[in-house]
Structures are given as C-alpha cells and as structure tokens.
Amino acid sequence: MATKQAKRERRRAHRVSTDIEVRYGANGELVLASACDLTEHGIGLVGPRLYPIGTELDLRFRTPREGAGAGTMLFLRGTVRHAVGDRLGLRFAVVPEDARRALCESVHQLDAP
C-alpha cells in the first residue's frame, strides 16, 4: 500500500488548498461548485453533479488571489480523472500560456508561508 508521501511524489505539480467558486458542466449546462484544490495542471471540485471518468467539461472560474483585486477569469476545459461522492478531479486540457501563468502565480501565492 502506497503512503501519502509516495502518492504526493508522483504528482506532476504541487497542489494547494483553495475555496473558489467554479462553474462546470457539459453541453452549455453549467452548475456551481467549490474548488477544494488547485494545481497548474488541474482542479479538484466539490459539486452537485458527477460525470464519468473521461468526460470533458467546461470550467469557468477566477483564479484565487491574495490581497486586493480579483484574480484572472479563466475559461478552460478539463477531463474528469477522478469521481467519488460529491468530488471530481479534473486535468486541464490545452491551457493557453497566459492562463498557465495565472494558474502558476495563484498556486505559488497560495503556497507561500
């Protein structure tokens, strides 16, 4: 059985906890969820609707930001990689460079001591 540490080392990017609103869904039908974690490669959601693994979803959210001002509004697509209970784990599909920079900046800011 793998330990939490071993699982953490397999991840491609550092994951940070967050609590931001996210709209997600398919075929133009978006519902509101709360993001529980974020990386530059994906997002964890707690929401009212589950989708099967492999489903591509539309995502709309503002990156978390410390201090004054709002984060960057992102319109991305993600593929469901994990679905249990009311939680979904999604890996972002193609992420434009400006969106990747905004995600990296947010993750770094949230991870700062």
Residue pairs with C-beta under 8 A, 6 or more apart in sequence:
11 39
12 39
12 41
13 39
13 40
13 41
13 107
14 39
14 107
14 111
15 37
15 38
15 39
15 44
16 37
16 38
16 39
16 107
16 110
16 111
17 36
17 37
17 110
18 35
18 36
18 37
18 38
18 64
18 106
18 110
19 34
19 35
19 36
20 34
20 35
20 38
20 61
20 62
20 63
20 64
20 71
21 32
21 33
21 34
21 35
21 61
21 62
22 32
22 33
22 34
22 35
22 43
22 45
22 47
22 59
22 60
22 61
23 30
23 31
23 32
23 33
23 58
23 59
23 60
23 61
24 30
24 31
24 33
24 45
24 47
24 49
24 57
24 58
24 59
24 60
24 78
24 88
24 90
25 31
25 49
25 57
25 58
26 51
26 55
26 56
26 57
26 58
28 58
30 58
30 60
31 47
31 48
31 49
32 47
32 48
33 45
33 46
33 47
33 48
33 88
34 45
34 46
34 47
35 43
35 44
35 45
35 46
35 61
36 44
36 45
36 46
36 87
37 43
37 44
38 44
38 64
38 103
38 106
38 107
38 110
39 103
39 107
40 95
40 100
40 103
40 104
40 107
41 91
41 92
42 78
42 81
42 89
42 90
42 91
42 92
43 59
43 61
43 78
43 89
43 90
43 92
44 87
44 88
44 89
44 90
45 87
45 88
45 89
45 90
46 86
46 87
47 86
47 88
48 86
50 83
50 86
50 88
51 57
51 80
51 83
51 88
52 80
52 83
53 80
53 81
53 82
53 83
54 79
54 80
55 79
55 80
56 77
56 78
56 79
56 80
56 93
57 77
57 78
57 79
57 80
57 90
58 75
58 76
58 77
59 74
59 75
59 76
59 77
59 78
59 90
59 92
60 73
60 74
60 75
61 73
61 74
62 70
62 71
62 72
62 73
62 74
63 71
63 72
63 74
63 102
63 103
63 105
63 106
64 71
64 106
64 109
64 110
65 71
65 106
65 109
66 109
66 110
66 112
71 102
71 106
72 98
72 99
72 102
74 99
74 102
74 103
76 92
76 93
76 95
76 99
77 92
77 93
77 94
78 90
78 91
78 92
78 93
79 90
79 91
79 93
80 88
80 89
80 90
81 89
81 90
81 91
82 88
82 89
83 89
95 103
